[in-house]
Every structure is written in structure tokens, then in C-alpha cells.
Amino acid sequence: MPSERTEQILVRDLSNVAPGPLPDGTRWLRLAADGPAGGDCEVLVVGDDDPDNIAVASSLGFRLHHRRRYVRAIDTV
């Protein structure tokens, strides 16, 4: 297991979408994944080490919103 992992959180702007219940009218585009948890997806998370998925997401109109970095804790016990 790598000691560090970075994920990219990608978003896509939606046109012709009616404002939602949030005060700023924010709407999310959901991508369905295969399997029972597919309906629970709310963001597209792509590992920095997966250029093919990043390219596909970009071709679908997604852009980088922010990154999340995970660092594995050192076992001190």
C-alpha cells in the first residue's frame, strides 16, 4: 500500500438546469457506478495516477475542483 495517495475531485458545469433547493442554486451531476452503491455517487473522484480516467472525464466536460491528499499514519504501537 502506498504511503500517500492524491485524488482529484472533478466537477462539471450544467446548463439549462433549474435552480435547486440550495440558496446558491447549486446542482451536482452524478455519475452512476456499477454495483449496489452506484446510486450513492455524488462526485467524480479520480486518482492522480490514472491519466486515462482523467482524460475521459475531461472529454465529458469535467474540470478539476480540488484535490484530496491522504497520508498513511505511521504505526507507533
DSSP file (Angstrom, degrees, kcal/mol; ACC not computed):
  #  RESIDUE AA STRUCTURE BP1 BP2  ACC     N-H-->O    O-->H-N    N-H-->O    O-->H-N    TCO  KAPPA ALPHA  PHI   PSI    X-CA   Y-CA   Z-CA
    1    1 A M              0   0    0      0, 0.0    71,-0.0     0, 0.0     2,-0.0   0.000 360.0 360.0 360.0 129.6    0.0    0.0    0.0
    2    2 A P        -     0   0    0      0, 0.0     3,-0.1     0, 0.0    70,-0.1  -0.325 360.0-132.5 -65.9 151.5    1.5    3.4   -0.9
    3    3 A S  S    S+     0   0    0      1,-0.1    69,-3.2    68,-0.1     2,-0.3   0.648  89.3  31.6 -79.5 -13.9    2.1    5.8    1.9
    4    4 A E  E     -A   71   0A   0     67,-0.2     2,-0.4     2,-0.0    67,-0.2  -1.000  61.9-177.9-145.1 142.5    0.4    8.7    0.2
    5    5 A R  E     -A   70   0A   0     65,-2.6    65,-3.5    -2,-0.3     2,-0.4  -0.998   8.0-161.2-141.0 137.6   -2.5    9.0   -2.3
    6    6 A T  E     -A   69   0A   0     -2,-0.4    42,-2.3    63,-0.2     2,-0.3  -0.972   8.0-167.0-119.2 133.5   -3.9   12.0   -4.0
    7    7 A E  E     -AB  68  47A   0     61,-3.0    61,-2.4    -2,-0.4     2,-0.5  -0.887  14.2-137.4-115.5 149.2   -7.3   12.2   -5.6
    8    8 A Q  E     -AB  67  46A   0     38,-3.5    38,-2.3    -2,-0.3     2,-0.7  -0.911   9.4-149.7-104.2 132.4   -8.8   14.8   -7.9
    9    9 A I  E     -AB  66  45A   0     57,-3.4    56,-3.1    -2,-0.5    57,-1.4  -0.911  20.8-164.6-101.5 116.7  -12.3   15.9   -7.3
   10   10 A L  E     -AB  64  44A   0     34,-2.2    34,-1.0    -2,-0.7     2,-0.3  -0.793   8.0-172.9-107.7 144.8  -13.8   16.9  -10.7
   11   11 A V  E     -A   63   0A   0     52,-2.8    52,-3.0    -2,-0.3     2,-0.4  -0.868  10.3-149.1-129.4 163.8  -17.0   18.9  -11.4
   12   12 A R        -     0   0    0     -2,-0.3     2,-0.3    50,-0.2    17,-0.2  -0.999  18.3-125.5-136.8 133.6  -19.0   19.8  -14.4
   13   13 A D        -     0   0    0     48,-0.5     2,-0.5    -2,-0.4    15,-0.1  -0.588  25.4-148.1 -75.9 136.6  -21.0   22.9  -15.1
   14   14 A L        -     0   0    0     -2,-0.3     3,-0.4    13,-0.1     2,-0.3  -0.906   6.5-155.7-109.2 132.0  -24.6   22.2  -16.1
   15   15 A S  S    S+     0   0    0     -2,-0.5     3,-0.1     1,-0.2     0, 0.0  -0.740  74.0  20.1-101.6 155.9  -26.5   24.4  -18.4
   16   16 A N  S    S+     0   0    0     -2,-0.3     2,-0.5     1,-0.2    -1,-0.2   0.859  84.9 142.5  57.7  39.6  -30.3   24.7  -18.5
   17   17 A V        -     0   0    0     -3,-0.4    -1,-0.2    10,-0.0     3,-0.1  -0.948  52.3-123.1-111.9 127.7  -30.7   23.3  -15.0
   18   18 A A        -     0   0    0     -2,-0.5    -3,-0.0     1,-0.1     7,-0.0  -0.380  41.7 -91.2 -64.9 143.5  -33.4   24.8  -12.8
   19   19 A P        -     0   0    0      0, 0.0    -1,-0.1     0, 0.0     7,-0.1  -0.261  45.8-136.1 -56.2 141.8  -32.1   26.2   -9.5
   20   20 A G        -     0   0    0      5,-0.1     5,-0.2     2,-0.1     7,-0.1  -0.116  32.8 -83.1 -88.7-171.1  -32.1   23.6   -6.7
   21   21 A P  S    S+     0   0    0      0, 0.0     6,-0.1     0, 0.0    -1,-0.0   0.624  99.1  98.0 -72.9 -13.2  -33.2   24.0   -3.1
   22   22 A L  S >  S-     0   0    0      4,-0.4     3,-2.0     1,-0.1    -2,-0.1  -0.493  84.8-119.2 -75.8 147.4  -29.9   25.4   -2.0
   23   23 A P  T 3  S+     0   0    0      0, 0.0    -1,-0.1     0, 0.0     0, 0.0   0.814 113.9  47.7 -57.0 -32.4  -29.7   29.2   -1.8
   24   24 A D  T 3  S-     0   0    0      2,-0.0    -2,-0.0    -5,-0.0     0, 0.0   0.426 111.9-117.9 -90.9   3.1  -27.0   29.5   -4.4
   25   25 A G    <   +     0   0    0     -3,-2.0    -5,-0.1     1,-0.2     2,-0.0   0.693  49.6 175.0  72.5  18.9  -28.8   27.2   -6.9
   26   26 A T        -     0   0    0     -7,-0.1    -4,-0.4    -6,-0.1     2,-0.4  -0.317   8.2-174.4 -62.0 136.6  -26.0   24.6   -6.8
   27   27 A R        -     0   0    0     -7,-0.1     2,-0.4    -6,-0.1   -13,-0.1  -0.986  11.4-147.3-131.3 144.2  -26.7   21.4   -8.7
   28   28 A W        -     0   0    0     -2,-0.4     2,-0.5   -17,-0.1    15,-0.1  -0.883   8.7-139.1-110.5 142.2  -24.5   18.3   -8.8
   29   29 A L        -     0   0    0     -2,-0.4     2,-0.4   -17,-0.2   -17,-0.1  -0.890  23.7-151.5 -96.1 126.6  -24.1   16.0  -11.8
   30   30 A R        -     0   0    0     -2,-0.5     2,-0.5    13,-0.0    12,-0.1  -0.805   6.8-154.9-102.1 139.9  -24.0   12.3  -10.6
   31   31 A L        -     0   0    0     -2,-0.4     2,-0.4    12,-0.1    10,-0.1  -0.949  18.9-134.0-107.4 132.0  -22.2    9.5  -12.4
   32   32 A A        -     0   0    0     -2,-0.5     2,-0.3     8,-0.1     7,-0.1  -0.706  17.6-157.5 -87.6 133.5  -23.6    6.1  -11.7
   33   33 A A        -     0   0    0      5,-0.5     5,-0.2    -2,-0.4     2,-0.1  -0.725  28.4 -97.3-101.8 157.3  -21.1    3.3  -10.9
   34   34 A D  S    S+     0   0    0     -2,-0.3     3,-0.2     4,-0.1    -1,-0.1  -0.423  85.0  42.9 -68.9 149.2  -21.8   -0.4  -11.4
   35   35 A G  S >  S-     0   0    0      1,-0.2     3,-1.5     2,-0.1     4,-0.2  -0.338 105.1 -57.2 105.2 174.2  -22.9   -2.2   -8.3
   36   36 A P  T 3  S+     0   0    0      0, 0.0     3,-0.4     0, 0.0    -1,-0.2   0.737 129.5  53.1 -66.8 -24.2  -25.3   -1.7   -5.4
   37   37 A A  T >  S+     0   0    0     -3,-0.2     3,-2.0     1,-0.2     4,-0.3   0.396  77.0 104.3 -91.8   4.6  -23.7    1.6   -4.3
   38   38 A G  G X  S+     0   0    0     -3,-1.5     3,-1.4     1,-0.3    -5,-0.5   0.843  74.6  56.2 -56.1 -38.1  -23.9    3.2   -7.7
   39   39 A G  G 3  S+     0   0    0     -3,-0.4    -1,-0.3     1,-0.2    -2,-0.1   0.588  97.3  65.7 -70.7  -9.5  -26.8    5.4   -6.8
   40   40 A D  G <  S+     0   0    0     -3,-2.0    -1,-0.2    -7,-0.1     2,-0.2   0.488  72.4 115.9 -90.4  -3.8  -24.8    6.9   -3.9
   41   41 A C    <   +     0   0    0     -3,-1.4     3,-0.1    -4,-0.3    -3,-0.0  -0.482  26.5 160.7 -70.8 131.3  -22.2    8.6   -6.1
   42   42 A E        +     0   0    0      1,-0.3     2,-0.3    -2,-0.2    -1,-0.2   0.534  62.5  30.4-123.3 -17.9  -22.2   12.4   -5.8
   43   43 A V  S    S-     0   0    0    -12,-0.1     2,-0.7   -15,-0.1    -1,-0.3  -0.921  75.9-116.5-137.2 162.4  -18.8   13.4   -7.1
   44   44 A L  E     -B   10   0A   0    -34,-1.0   -34,-2.2    -2,-0.3     2,-0.5  -0.917  32.0-170.1-101.8 116.1  -16.3   12.0   -9.6
   45   45 A V  E     +B    9   0A   0     -2,-0.7     2,-0.4   -36,-0.2   -36,-0.2  -0.932   5.8 179.8-111.2 124.1  -13.1   11.1   -7.8
   46   46 A V  E     -B    8   0A   0    -38,-2.3   -38,-3.5    -2,-0.5     2,-0.1  -0.987  27.7-121.5-127.4 130.1  -10.1   10.2  -10.0
   47   47 A G  E >   -B    7   0A   0     -2,-0.4     3,-1.8   -40,-0.2   -40,-0.2  -0.438  19.6-127.5 -67.3 141.7   -6.7    9.2   -8.7
   48   48 A D  T 3  S+     0   0    0    -42,-2.3    -1,-0.1     1,-0.3   -41,-0.1   0.738 109.5  61.5 -59.3 -22.1   -3.8   11.4   -9.8
   49   49 A D  T 3  S+     0   0    0    -43,-0.3    -1,-0.3     1,-0.2    -2,-0.1   0.223  87.0  79.6 -91.2  15.1   -2.1    8.2  -11.0
   50   50 A D    <>  +     0   0    0     -3,-1.8     4,-1.9     1,-0.1     3,-0.3  -0.655  47.9 167.1-123.1  75.3   -4.9    7.4  -13.6
   51   51 A P  H  > S+     0   0    0      0, 0.0     4,-2.2     0, 0.0     5,-0.1   0.788  74.7  59.7 -63.0 -28.1   -4.3    9.6  -16.7
   52   52 A D  H  > S+     0   0    0      2,-0.2     4,-2.1     1,-0.2     5,-0.1   0.939 108.2  43.3 -65.6 -46.0   -6.8    7.6  -18.8
   53   53 A N  H  > S+     0   0    0     -3,-0.3     4,-2.6     2,-0.2    -1,-0.2   0.870 112.5  53.7 -67.2 -35.8   -9.7    8.3  -16.4
   54   54 A I  H  X S+     0   0    0     -4,-1.9     4,-2.3     2,-0.2    -1,-0.2   0.914 109.5  48.7 -63.1 -41.9   -8.7   11.9  -16.1
   55   55 A A  H  X S+     0   0    0     -4,-2.2     4,-2.2     2,-0.2    -2,-0.2   0.903 111.6  48.8 -65.0 -41.9   -8.7   12.2  -20.0
   56   56 A V  H  X S+     0   0    0     -4,-2.1     4,-1.2     2,-0.2    -2,-0.2   0.934 112.0  48.7 -63.3 -46.0  -12.2   10.6  -20.2
   57   57 A A  H  <>S+     0   0    0     -4,-2.6     5,-2.4     1,-0.2     3,-0.5   0.911 111.0  50.7 -60.7 -42.3  -13.6   12.9  -17.5
   58   58 A S  H ><5S+     0   0    0     -4,-2.3     3,-1.6     1,-0.2    -1,-0.2   0.896 106.7  54.0 -62.2 -40.6  -12.1   15.9  -19.3
   59   59 A S  H 3<5S+     0   0    0     -4,-2.2    -1,-0.2     1,-0.3    -2,-0.2   0.753 105.4  55.1 -66.5 -22.7  -13.6   14.8  -22.6
   60   60 A L  T 3<5S-     0   0    0     -4,-1.2    -1,-0.3    -3,-0.5    -2,-0.2   0.394 127.8 -98.1 -89.3   2.0  -17.0   14.7  -20.8
   61   61 A G  T < 5S+     0   0    0     -3,-1.6   -48,-0.5     1,-0.3    -3,-0.2   0.521  75.4 142.7  97.4   6.1  -16.7   18.3  -19.7
   62   62 A F      < -     0   0    0     -5,-2.4     2,-0.3    -6,-0.2    -1,-0.3  -0.534  27.2-169.7 -80.4 148.4  -15.4   17.7  -16.1
   63   63 A R  E     -A   11   0A   0    -52,-3.0   -52,-2.8    -2,-0.2     2,-0.2  -0.934  33.4 -86.1-133.9 158.7  -12.8   20.0  -14.7
   64   64 A L  E     +A   10   0A   0     -2,-0.3   -54,-0.2   -54,-0.2     3,-0.1  -0.436  40.8 170.5 -66.3 130.5  -10.6   19.9  -11.5
   65   65 A H  E     -     0   0A   0    -56,-3.1     2,-0.3     1,-0.5   -55,-0.2   0.780  63.4 -38.0-103.6 -51.2  -12.4   21.4   -8.5
   66   66 A H  E     -A    9   0A   0    -57,-1.4   -57,-3.4     2,-0.0    -1,-0.5  -0.967  54.2-117.2-163.4 173.7   -9.9   20.4   -5.8
   67   67 A R  E     -A    8   0A   0     -2,-0.3     2,-0.4   -59,-0.2   -59,-0.2  -0.878  12.2-150.4-119.6 153.0   -7.6   17.6   -4.6
   68   68 A R  E     -A    7   0A   0    -61,-2.4   -61,-3.0    -2,-0.3     2,-0.5  -0.987  11.7-159.6-120.3 134.8   -7.6   15.4   -1.5
   69   69 A R  E     -A    6   0A   0     -2,-0.4     2,-0.5   -63,-0.2   -63,-0.2  -0.960   3.4-165.7-118.3 129.7   -4.4   14.0   -0.2
   70   70 A Y  E     -A    5   0A   0    -65,-3.5   -65,-2.6    -2,-0.5     2,-0.5  -0.948   1.4-168.9-115.3 131.8   -4.2   11.0    2.1
   71   71 A V  E     -A    4   0A   0     -2,-0.5     2,-0.3   -67,-0.2   -67,-0.2  -0.984  25.4-122.4-121.1 128.1   -1.1   10.1    4.1
   72   72 A R        -     0   0    0    -69,-3.2     2,-0.1    -2,-0.5   -69,-0.0  -0.511  30.0-121.2 -70.9 129.4   -0.9    6.7    5.8
   73   73 A A        -     0   0    0     -2,-0.3     2,-0.4     1,-0.1    -1,-0.1  -0.408  24.1-115.0 -69.9 144.7   -0.3    7.1    9.5
   74   74 A I        -     0   0    0     -2,-0.1     2,-0.6     1,-0.1    -1,-0.1  -0.684  27.6-121.6 -81.1 130.2    2.8    5.5   10.9
   75   75 A D        +     0   0    0     -2,-0.4    -1,-0.1     1,-0.2     0, 0.0  -0.622  35.1 173.7 -74.9 114.8    2.0    2.7   13.4
   76   76 A T              0   0    0     -2,-0.6    -1,-0.2     1,-0.2    -2,-0.0   0.358 360.0 360.0-104.3   4.5    3.7    3.7   16.6
   77   77 A V              0   0    0      0, 0.0    -1,-0.2     0, 0.0    -2,-0.1   0.468 360.0 360.0 -85.2 360.0    2.3    0.8   18.8
